[in-house]
Amino acid sequence: MLDEIVARVAPAVPLPLPREWDGPLEVADTSAYNAHNLAAYSDVPVPGPAQRSADDA
């Protein structure tokens, strides 16, 4: 499916696209993403036992 999308969006890209990656693997830093999610849902109640706030730590 991705080959079809690339063919329409970027016709100069050679197809088929590679099916395997031989390059290096890098680990993403998801801390900013996690912090954003925590802030976005900070006012949503969580069912279950009472939750501590970050200020209580």
C-alpha positions as CSV (number, residue, x, y, z in Angstrom):
1,M,0.0,0.0,0.0
2,L,2.8,2.4,0.8
3,D,4.3,1.9,-2.6
4,E,1.0,3.1,-4.1
5,I,0.9,6.2,-2.0
6,V,4.5,7.1,-2.8
7,A,3.9,6.5,-6.5
8,R,1.2,9.2,-6.4
9,V,2.8,11.7,-4.0
10,A,6.5,11.4,-5.1
11,P,6.6,9.8,-8.6
12,A,10.4,10.3,-8.8
13,V,11.1,7.9,-6.0
14,P,12.1,4.4,-7.2
15,L,9.7,1.6,-6.5
16,P,9.2,-0.8,-4.9
17,L,10.4,0.7,-1.6
18,P,12.9,-1.4,0.4
19,R,11.3,-4.0,2.5
20,E,14.2,-4.3,5.0
21,W,16.4,-1.7,6.8
22,D,20.1,-2.3,7.0
23,G,20.9,1.0,8.7
24,P,21.5,1.8,12.4
25,L,18.7,1.6,14.9
26,E,18.2,4.6,17.1
27,V,16.2,4.9,20.3
28,A,13.7,7.7,20.4
29,D,13.4,9.9,23.4
30,T,9.7,9.8,24.2
31,S,10.0,11.9,27.4
32,A,8.6,15.0,25.7
33,Y,5.7,13.0,24.3
34,N,4.9,11.4,27.6
35,A,5.1,14.8,29.4
36,H,2.6,16.2,26.9
37,N,0.2,13.4,27.4
38,L,0.4,13.6,31.2
39,A,-0.3,17.3,31.1
40,A,-3.2,16.9,28.6
41,Y,-5.0,14.4,30.9
42,S,-4.0,15.7,34.3
43,D,-7.6,16.7,35.1
44,V,-9.2,13.4,34.0
45,P,-10.2,11.3,37.0
46,V,-8.7,7.8,37.1
47,P,-11.0,5.0,38.5
48,G,-9.6,3.1,41.4
49,P,-7.6,4.0,44.5
50,A,-6.8,7.7,45.1
51,Q,-4.0,9.0,43.0
52,R,-1.1,11.1,44.2
53,S,-0.3,14.3,42.4
54,A,3.2,15.2,41.3
55,D,3.3,17.8,44.0
56,D,2.9,15.1,46.7
57,A,6.1,13.3,45.7
